[in-house]
Amino acid sequence: MTIVQEAKKQDFEEIQKIINIGVIEGKILKRTKKEIQMLIKQKNLIVAKEEDKIVGLVALDYYSKRFSELRTLFILPEYRSNGIGGLLVNALLQKAKKKKIKEIMTITTKETAEWFKKHNFGEAAHGLKVALFKEI
């Protein structure tokens, strides 16, 4: 069973390893140690766990109540296509609603853009990267 929760301080090393895997795969951008620690401290990093192992994560980069960004969505390869990404995005959107954020955007590859569209994000720009927005 997958448990989705806010990341804790003790999750740091495991989170850093997962982010590094995502960076190597070219799926997400690198995060500094300081960025990860700040996201944990601000309770803006959400993890998915299976049997106490972190298998996926997503971050909320808070800019303002008007506009914030969903970043660093990554699921370990062996856990993909099991709905974990949807669970993480839904948890992040609930967190954003509690913070009274009006709009969430994400910048992703064209390959992943279709997945976000299936989760009710809408396309707002064109080119190599796609910016997707969702009113909440």
N, C-alpha and C positions, 0 to 999 in steps of 0.2 A: 504494500500500500504506500502511495506517495503522500508525504506530508509537506505542505508548503507553509513556510514561516519566515519571519524576519531573521536575517543572519545575526549571529552572536559573535562576540569577540573571539571566542575559542574556535570559530569556524575559519578564521583568517587564512591559515596556511592552506587548507583544503580549497578555499575559494581562489586563492592565488594560483594554485596548480591548475584548476579548471579554467580560469581565465587564460593562462598560458597555453593550454591545449587549444582553446578557441582562437587565440592569436596565431598559433602555428598553422591551424587549419584555414586561416584567413577569413574566419566567420565574424570575429569581433575585434575591436580595437584594444590595444594595450591599456591597462590601468596601472597607475603607480601604486606603490604600497600606501602612500599617504591618501590617495583617492579612495582606495578600498577601505582603509580604516575610517575615513570620514563618512563614507556611505553607511558603514555598519553603525557608527556612532549616531548618525542622523536617522537611523532606522529606515534607510532608503534602499537597502539591498535585501532582496527576497531570494530564498533558496528553496529548492525542492530536494527532499531527502527520501531515500529508500533504504530501510534497515540501517539508519543512522549514517548513511553515506550521502554526501551531497552529489546529486546527479544533474543539477541544472540551477541556473540563477538568472536574475534580471535586476536591473538597477533603475531607479528613478533619479534623474538629474533634475533637481528642483531649481527653476529659474524664477518663477513668480506664480501667483495664483492664476494668472491669465494663461501661462504657457510653461510647460515642462517637457522633458524628453524621456522616453523609454529607451534605455541603452543596455548593452551587454547581455542581451538575451542569448543564452547558450545552454544547450543540453548535450551531455556526453553522448557520443555516437551510439553506443549500445543501448541507450534509453530513449532514442528518438522514435517518433511515430507512435507514441503511447499516450498522447494528450498532455504531457508534462508542460510543454510550451504554453498551451492554452490555460492551464492551471496557474502558471506563473504570471502570464499577462493579466488574467482576471484578478489575481491577488494584487498586482500592481495598480490596476485601475480602481479597485476598491480603496486602496491606500490613497490614491490621488483624489478620489471623491471625498474622503474624510478630511483631506487637506484643503478641500474646496477649490481644487485646480480645475480650470475651465476646459483646457485643451491639452492633449498629449500628442506629441509627434515622435516619430522614429525615422531614422535614416538607415536604409538597408540596401541590400543588393536587389537587382531585378528578380533574381531567383527566389529570394525570400519575400519579396513584396506581395506575391500572390497569397502566401500564407497569411500575412497581415490583413489583406483585403478580405479574406474569409472570416477574419475576426473583427470585421466592421471598421477597419481603418480605411480612409479614402485617399487617393492619390492627389497630390497638390503640385508636383513639379516633374520635370522630365530630364533625361540625360543618363549618365552613368549611374548616378545614385537617385533614389526616389525618396522624397519626403512624404510621409503618411501622417495624417492627422485624424483625431477622433474627438468629437465633442463629448464631454462627460458632465 
